[in-house]
């Protein structure tokens, strides 16, 4: 099993909208785990996925 971490939003209909498409080229069943921040809770790591990927590239 592979894991992907992506950001997204839940719309007013309760549907999950991903910020970026998944690069999965087969139709398959998936397991989704939703993490929702409390309004009082702040995320100490707000680094974007793009910034993280860029930092991992070799010089």
C-alpha positions in Angstrom: 0.0 0.0 0.0 1.3 3.5 -0.9 0.6 6.7 1.1 0.0 10.1 -0.4 -0.3 13.3 1.7 -2.3 16.0 0.0 -4.2 19.1 1.1 -7.8 19.8 0.3 -11.1 21.2 1.5 -14.5 19.9 2.3 -17.2 21.9 0.6 -20.7 22.7 1.9 -22.0 19.4 0.5 -19.4 17.4 2.5 -17.4 16.5 -0.6 -13.6 16.4 -0.5 -11.9 18.7 -3.0 -8.1 18.1 -3.4 -5.8 21.1 -4.1 -3.9 19.0 -6.6 -4.8 15.9 -8.6 -3.4 12.6 -7.5 -0.9 11.0 -9.9 -2.5 7.6 -9.7 -3.0 6.0 -13.1 -5.2 3.1 -12.2 -8.8 3.0 -10.9 -8.7 1.5 -7.4 -10.3 1.6 -4.0 -8.7 4.0 -1.6 -8.7 4.6 2.2 -9.1 8.3 3.2 -8.1 9.6 6.6 -9.3 13.2 7.3 -7.5 15.4 9.8 -9.4 18.5 10.8 -7.8 21.2 13.0 -9.7 22.7 15.9 -10.3 26.4 15.6 -8.1 26.9 18.7 -5.4 24.6 17.3 -2.7 26.1 15.1 -0.6 24.1 12.7 3.0 24.7 13.5 4.1 23.4 10.1 2.4 25.3 7.4 5.1 24.7 4.8 3.5 23.9 1.4 4.0 20.6 -0.3 5.7 22.3 -3.2 8.2 23.9 -0.9 9.0 20.6 0.7 9.4 18.8 -2.6 11.7 21.6 -3.9 13.8 21.4 -0.8 14.3 17.6 -1.4 15.7 18.0 -4.9 19.5 17.4 -5.3 21.5 20.6 -6.0 
